């Protein structure tokens, strides 16, 4: 029987341990994976969000009534509500050809898709922070729409007190998505106005906005 020195035995043991860790990465790191797993919003929470906000109907692009009519569903900022944060994320569901921010007759910012790659997903606020009470128009052109067929959304930023309060709430929630889900779960109907503000923040968990689906507009809505 060959006797191994203590030093050589430690070297062999270390090599075996390293080989095991490389060959079995899921076992070696399984606990860490479980810690990083996100808690998806429950169906009841999504129902609450939809109840609080209502389903914003799609907007007919350019007022067109043709068979090729394209619809736009904007989820951030939320149509019909004041912008509650000074740097809202821009997000429309579905691929886009173009997005613009206008103020009066002036185009402050625009982004156009290429012939092969559409504009999709959230877009960080591309301008300086909005001033309290500032008015802007967001114009969106979906994929396949002609050059002049935009859906227009008019917005006004909230007052200074509201902007500051909303930002303080967002800062307190941080980047942990569990804090966001817990906060919204415990939100009372009388405080629902803050919901549109915090969902427009760049810190809001993406799965909350992804949960919204827009209803198809009725023929009456399209003609109005």
C-alpha positions as YAML, in Angstrom:
chain: A
units: angstrom
residues:
- id: 1
  name: UNK
  ca: [0.00, 0.00, 0.00]
- id: 2
  name: UNK
  ca: [1.36, 3.41, -1.03]
- id: 3
  name: UNK
  ca: [1.43, 6.02, 1.72]
- id: 4
  name: UNK
  ca: [0.67, 9.63, 0.64]
- id: 5
  name: UNK
  ca: [2.14, 12.63, 2.39]
- id: 6
  name: UNK
  ca: [-0.32, 15.01, 4.14]
- id: 7
  name: UNK
  ca: [0.52, 17.75, 1.60]
- id: 8
  name: UNK
  ca: [-0.24, 15.51, -1.38]
- id: 9
  name: UNK
  ca: [-3.49, 14.35, 0.21]
- id: 10
  name: UNK
  ca: [-4.64, 17.98, 0.62]
- id: 11
  name: UNK
  ca: [-3.80, 18.66, -3.06]
- id: 12
  name: UNK
  ca: [-5.85, 15.67, -4.22]
- id: 13
  name: UNK
  ca: [-8.79, 16.61, -1.99]
- id: 14
  name: UNK
  ca: [-8.78, 20.17, -3.35]
- id: 15
  name: UNK
  ca: [-8.73, 18.92, -6.96]
- id: 16
  name: UNK
  ca: [-11.67, 16.58, -6.31]
- id: 17
  name: UNK
  ca: [-13.68, 19.38, -4.71]
- id: 18
  name: UNK
  ca: [-13.04, 21.73, -7.63]
- id: 19
  name: UNK
  ca: [-14.00, 19.04, -10.16]
- id: 20
  name: UNK
  ca: [-17.25, 18.40, -8.30]
- id: 21
  name: UNK
  ca: [-18.14, 22.08, -8.21]
- id: 22
  name: UNK
  ca: [-17.48, 22.48, -11.96]
- id: 23
  name: UNK
  ca: [-19.38, 19.35, -12.92]
- id: 24
  name: UNK
  ca: [-22.37, 20.13, -10.69]
- id: 25
  name: UNK
  ca: [-22.90, 23.92, -10.95]
- id: 26
  name: UNK
  ca: [-26.62, 23.76, -10.23]
- id: 27
  name: UNK
  ca: [-26.04, 21.91, -6.97]
- id: 28
  name: UNK
  ca: [-23.13, 24.11, -5.97]
- id: 29
  name: UNK
  ca: [-25.08, 27.31, -6.55]
- id: 30
  name: UNK
  ca: [-28.68, 26.16, -6.17]
- id: 31
  name: UNK
  ca: [-29.22, 28.00, -2.91]
- id: 32
  name: UNK
  ca: [-28.08, 31.31, -4.43]
- id: 33
  name: UNK
  ca: [-30.42, 30.81, -7.40]
- id: 34
  name: UNK
  ca: [-33.35, 30.37, -5.05]
- id: 35
  name: UNK
  ca: [-32.51, 33.59, -3.25]
- id: 36
  name: UNK
  ca: [-32.53, 35.56, -6.52]
- id: 37
  name: UNK
  ca: [-35.86, 34.17, -7.75]
- id: 38
  name: UNK
  ca: [-38.38, 36.97, -8.31]
- id: 39
  name: UNK
  ca: [-41.82, 36.87, -6.79]
- id: 40
  name: UNK
  ca: [-44.22, 37.44, -9.64]
- id: 41
  name: UNK
  ca: [-47.33, 39.55, -8.94]
- id: 42
  name: UNK
  ca: [-50.31, 37.42, -7.99]
- id: 43
  name: UNK
  ca: [-53.43, 37.37, -10.16]
- id: 44
  name: UNK
  ca: [-55.34, 39.14, -7.37]
- id: 45
  name: UNK
  ca: [-52.83, 42.00, -7.43]
- id: 46
  name: UNK
  ca: [-53.17, 42.37, -11.20]
- id: 47
  name: UNK
  ca: [-56.95, 42.49, -10.80]
- id: 48
  name: UNK
  ca: [-56.52, 45.23, -8.22]
- id: 49
  name: UNK
  ca: [-54.29, 47.25, -10.55]
- id: 50
  name: UNK
  ca: [-56.77, 46.95, -13.37]
- id: 51
  name: UNK
  ca: [-59.64, 47.89, -11.06]
- id: 52
  name: UNK
  ca: [-57.83, 50.96, -9.75]
- id: 53
  name: UNK
  ca: [-56.66, 52.23, -13.12]
- id: 54
  name: UNK
  ca: [-59.29, 50.91, -15.48]
- id: 55
  name: UNK
  ca: [-58.37, 49.61, -18.92]
- id: 56
  name: UNK
  ca: [-57.23, 52.46, -21.13]
- id: 57
  name: UNK
  ca: [-58.66, 51.79, -24.62]
- id: 58
  name: UNK
  ca: [-56.34, 51.84, -27.61]
- id: 59
  name: UNK
  ca: [-56.16, 55.08, -29.57]
- id: 60
  name: UNK
  ca: [-56.91, 55.14, -33.31]
- id: 61
  name: UNK
  ca: [-53.83, 56.38, -35.15]
- id: 62
  name: UNK
  ca: [-54.40, 59.59, -37.09]
- id: 63
  name: UNK
  ca: [-58.16, 59.21, -36.86]
- id: 64
  name: UNK
  ca: [-58.01, 56.72, -39.73]
- id: 65
  name: UNK
  ca: [-61.09, 54.58, -40.39]
- id: 66
  name: UNK
  ca: [-59.54, 52.35, -43.02]
- id: 67
  name: UNK
  ca: [-59.16, 48.60, -42.81]
- id: 68
  name: UNK
  ca: [-55.46, 49.17, -42.04]
- id: 69
  name: UNK
  ca: [-56.21, 51.17, -38.89]
- id: 70
  name: UNK
  ca: [-53.49, 50.79, -36.28]
- id: 71
  name: UNK
  ca: [-54.16, 51.02, -32.56]
- id: 72
  name: UNK
  ca: [-51.81, 52.21, -29.83]
- id: 73
  name: UNK
  ca: [-51.93, 51.16, -26.16]
- id: 74
  name: UNK
  ca: [-49.85, 53.40, -23.88]
- id: 75
  name: UNK
  ca: [-49.15, 52.14, -20.36]
- id: 76
  name: UNK
  ca: [-46.55, 54.67, -19.20]
- id: 77
  name: UNK
  ca: [-47.23, 57.50, -18.62]
- id: 78
  name: UNK
  ca: [-50.85, 56.55, -17.94]
- id: 79
  name: UNK
  ca: [-53.31, 58.32, -20.31]
- id: 80
  name: UNK
  ca: [-55.87, 60.53, -18.64]
- id: 81
  name: UNK
  ca: [-53.76, 61.14, -15.52]
- id: 82
  name: UNK
  ca: [-51.25, 63.88, -14.65]
- id: 83
  name: UNK
  ca: [-47.63, 62.80, -14.95]
- id: 84
  name: UNK
  ca: [-46.65, 62.15, -11.34]
- id: 85
  name: UNK
  ca: [-42.88, 61.88, -11.75]
- id: 86
  name: UNK
  ca: [-40.47, 64.28, -13.41]
- id: 87
  name: UNK
  ca: [-38.74, 61.61, -15.51]
- id: 88
  name: UNK
  ca: [-41.41, 59.07, -16.55]
- id: 89
  name: UNK
  ca: [-40.60, 55.93, -18.50]
- id: 90
  name: UNK
  ca: [-42.18, 55.84, -21.98]
- id: 91
  name: UNK
  ca: [-43.83, 52.54, -22.87]
- id: 92
  name: UNK
  ca: [-46.42, 51.51, -25.43]
- id: 93
  name: UNK
  ca: [-47.45, 47.90, -25.97]
- id: 94
  name: UNK
  ca: [-46.52, 46.58, -29.39]
- id: 95
  name: UNK
  ca: [-43.83, 47.51, -31.93]
- id: 96
  name: UNK
  ca: [-43.50, 51.15, -32.97]
- id: 97
  name: UNK
  ca: [-42.11, 53.01, -35.96]
- id: 98
  name: UNK
  ca: [-41.69, 56.33, -34.18]
- id: 99
  name: UNK
  ca: [-42.14, 58.16, -30.90]
- id: 100
  name: UNK
  ca: [-42.01, 61.92, -30.34]
- id: 101
  name: UNK
  ca: [-42.23, 64.36, -27.46]
- id: 102
  name: UNK
  ca: [-43.60, 67.75, -28.50]
- id: 103
  name: UNK
  ca: [-44.28, 71.03, -26.75]
- id: 104
  name: UNK
  ca: [-46.55, 73.29, -28.73]
- id: 105
  name: UNK
  ca: [-45.26, 73.17, -32.32]
- id: 106
  name: UNK
  ca: [-41.73, 72.19, -31.28]
- id: 107
  name: UNK
  ca: [-40.39, 68.62, -31.43]
- id: 108
  name: UNK
  ca: [-38.28, 68.20, -28.30]
- id: 109
  name: UNK
  ca: [-37.24, 64.61, -28.97]
- id: 110
  name: UNK
  ca: [-37.94, 61.80, -31.40]
- id: 111
  name: UNK
  ca: [-36.86, 58.24, -32.01]
- id: 112
  name: UNK
  ca: [-37.41, 56.31, -35.23]
- id: 113
  name: UNK
  ca: [-37.17, 52.60, -35.89]
- id: 114
  name: UNK
  ca: [-35.00, 51.15, -38.62]
- id: 115
  name: UNK
  ca: [-36.40, 49.16, -41.51]
- id: 116
  name: UNK
  ca: [-35.60, 45.92, -39.67]
- id: 117
  name: UNK
  ca: [-35.77, 46.77, -35.96]
- id: 118
  name: UNK
  ca: [-38.89, 48.28, -34.37]
- id: 119
  name: UNK
  ca: [-39.02, 50.36, -31.20]
- id: 120
  name: UNK
  ca: [-40.17, 48.09, -28.38]
- id: 121
  name: UNK
  ca: [-40.14, 48.05, -24.61]
- id: 122
  name: UNK
  ca: [-39.64, 50.83, -22.08]
- id: 123
  name: UNK
  ca: [-37.71, 53.95, -23.03]
- id: 124
  name: UNK
  ca: [-36.04, 55.98, -20.24]
- id: 125
  name: UNK
  ca: [-37.08, 59.63, -20.14]
- id: 126
  name: UNK
  ca: [-34.83, 61.24, -22.80]
- id: 127
  name: UNK
  ca: [-35.07, 64.91, -21.76]
- id: 128
  name: UNK
  ca: [-34.37, 67.06, -18.73]
- id: 129
  name: UNK
  ca: [-36.83, 66.47, -15.85]
- id: 130
  name: UNK
  ca: [-40.30, 67.91, -16.29]
- id: 131
  name: UNK
  ca: [-41.15, 71.10, -14.43]
- id: 132
  name: UNK
  ca: [-44.27, 71.18, -12.23]
- id: 133
  name: UNK
  ca: [-47.29, 71.90, -14.43]
- id: 134
  name: UNK
  ca: [-45.33, 71.53, -17.67]
- id: 135
  name: UNK
  ca: [-47.42, 70.40, -20.63]
- id: 136
  name: UNK
  ca: [-46.20, 68.03, -23.34]
- id: 137
  name: UNK
  ca: [-47.64, 65.88, -26.12]
- id: 138
  name: UNK
  ca: [-46.47, 62.32, -26.69]
- id: 139
  name: UNK
  ca: [-47.00, 61.18, -30.28]
- id: 140
  name: UNK
  ca: [-46.68, 57.50, -31.17]
- id: 141
  name: UNK
  ca: [-46.69, 55.81, -34.58]
- id: 142
  name: UNK
  ca: [-47.06, 51.99, -34.55]
- id: 143
  name: UNK
  ca: [-45.31, 49.58, -36.90]
- id: 144
  name: UNK
  ca: [-46.97, 49.53, -40.30]
- id: 145
  name: UNK
  ca: [-48.62, 52.95, -40.00]
- id: 146
  name: UNK
  ca: [-47.97, 55.59, -42.65]
- id: 147
  name: UNK
  ca: [-45.69, 58.54, -41.98]
- id: 148
  name: UNK
  ca: [-48.38, 60.91, -40.70]
- id: 149
  name: UNK
  ca: [-50.49, 58.47, -38.68]
- id: 150
  name: UNK
  ca: [-49.70, 59.26, -35.05]
- id: 151
  name: UNK
  ca: [-51.67, 58.66, -31.89]
- id: 152
  name: UNK
  ca: [-51.40, 61.73, -29.65]
- id: 153
  name: UNK
  ca: [-51.46, 61.83, -25.84]
- id: 154
  name: UNK
  ca: [-51.56, 65.17, -24.04]
- id: 155
  name: UNK
  ca: [-50.01, 65.34, -20.57]
- id: 156
  name: UNK
  ca: [-49.42, 67.82, -17.80]
- id: 157
  name: UNK
  ca: [-46.93, 67.27, -14.98]
- id: 158
  name: UNK
  ca: [-48.30, 67.33, -11.45]
- id: 159
  name: UNK
  ca: [-47.61, 70.20, -9.05]
- id: 160
  name: UNK
  ca: [-44.35, 70.45, -7.14]
- id: 161
  name: UNK
  ca: [-45.74, 69.10, -3.88]
- id: 162
  name: UNK
  ca: [-47.12, 65.99, -5.60]
- id: 163
  name: UNK
  ca: [-43.95, 65.37, -7.61]
- id: 164
  name: UNK
  ca: [-41.83, 65.57, -4.44]
- id: 165
  name: UNK
  ca: [-44.14, 63.30, -2.44]
- id: 166
  name: UNK
  ca: [-44.26, 60.69, -5.21]
- id: 167
  name: UNK
  ca: [-40.48, 60.71, -5.57]
- id: 168
  name: UNK
  ca: [-40.04, 60.23, -1.83]
- id: 169
  name: UNK
  ca: [-42.35, 57.22, -1.97]
- id: 170
  name: UNK
  ca: [-40.45, 55.77, -4.94]
- id: 171
  name: UNK
  ca: [-37.13, 56.26, -3.14]
- id: 172
  name: UNK
  ca: [-38.47, 54.50, -0.07]
- id: 173
  name: UNK
  ca: [-39.47, 51.45, -2.15]
- id: 174
  name: UNK
  ca: [-35.98, 51.20, -3.64]
- id: 175
  name: UNK
  ca: [-35.14, 48.54, -6.21]
- id: 176
  name: UNK
  ca: [-36.50, 45.50, -4.37]
- id: 177
  name: UNK
  ca: [-39.55, 44.38, -6.34]
- id: 178
  name: UNK
  ca: [-41.06, 42.76, -3.22]
- id: 179
  name: UNK
  ca: [-41.35, 46.20, -1.62]
- id: 180
  name: UNK
  ca: [-43.31, 47.41, -4.66]
- id: 181
  name: UNK
  ca: [-45.67, 44.46, -4.68]
- id: 182
  name: UNK
  ca: [-46.30, 44.75, -0.93]
- id: 183
  name: UNK
  ca: [-46.95, 48.48, -1.19]
- id: 184
  name: UNK
  ca: [-49.46, 48.10, -4.04]
- id: 185
  name: UNK
  ca: [-51.12, 45.14, -2.33]
- id: 186
  name: UNK
  ca: [-51.83, 47.30, 0.74]
- id: 187
  name: UNK
  ca: [-52.82, 50.41, -1.23]
- id: 188
  name: UNK
  ca: [-56.24, 51.83, -0.35]
- id: 189
  name: UNK
  ca: [-58.68, 53.07, -3.03]
- id: 190
  name: UNK
  ca: [-58.47, 56.63, -1.70]
- id: 191
  name: UNK
  ca: [-54.70, 56.62, -2.38]
- id: 192
  name: UNK
  ca: [-54.84, 55.13, -5.84]
- id: 193
  name: UNK
  ca: [-53.70, 58.37, -7.54]
- id: 194
  name: UNK
  ca: [-50.13, 57.54, -6.55]
- id: 195
  name: UNK
  ca: [-50.31, 54.29, -8.51]
- id: 196
  name: UNK
  ca: [-50.03, 55.91, -11.95]
- id: 197
  name: UNK
  ca: [-47.06, 57.91, -10.70]
- id: 198
  name: UNK
  ca: [-44.99, 55.09, -9.25]
- id: 199
  name: UNK
  ca: [-45.69, 52.79, -12.22]
- id: 200
  name: UNK
  ca: [-44.16, 55.47, -14.48]
- id: 201
  name: UNK
  ca: [-40.91, 55.33, -12.52]
- id: 202
  name: UNK
  ca: [-37.82, 53.67, -13.95]
- id: 203
  name: UNK
  ca: [-37.57, 51.71, -10.69]
- id: 204
  name: UNK
  ca: [-40.99, 50.07, -11.06]
- id: 205
  name: UNK
  ca: [-40.78, 46.28, -11.63]
- id: 206
  name: UNK
  ca: [-41.31, 45.54, -15.31]
- id: 207
  name: UNK
  ca: [-43.64, 42.63, -14.60]
- id: 208
  name: UNK
  ca: [-46.25, 45.05, -13.24]
- id: 209
  name: UNK
  ca: [-46.49, 46.99, -16.51]
- id: 210
  name: UNK
  ca: [-46.20, 43.80, -18.54]
- id: 211
  name: UNK
  ca: [-49.35, 42.52, -16.84]
- id: 212
  name: UNK
  ca: [-51.57, 45.07, -18.59]
- id: 213
  name: UNK
  ca: [-53.37, 44.23, -21.80]
- id: 214
  name: UNK
  ca: [-55.51, 46.73, -23.68]
- id: 215
  name: UNK
  ca: [-58.99, 45.92, -24.85]
- id: 216
  name: UNK
  ca: [-59.86, 46.38, -28.49]
- id: 217
  name: UNK
  ca: [-61.69, 49.63, -29.09]
- id: 218
  name: UNK
  ca: [-65.30, 49.38, -30.09]
- id: 219
  name: UNK
  ca: [-66.55, 50.87, -33.35]
- id: 220
  name: UNK
  ca: [-68.08, 53.75, -31.38]
- id: 221
  name: UNK
  ca: [-64.71, 54.55, -29.79]
- id: 222
  name: UNK
  ca: [-62.99, 54.53, -33.17]
- id: 223
  name: UNK
  ca: [-65.46, 56.98, -34.62]
- id: 224
  name: UNK
  ca: [-65.16, 59.46, -31.73]
...
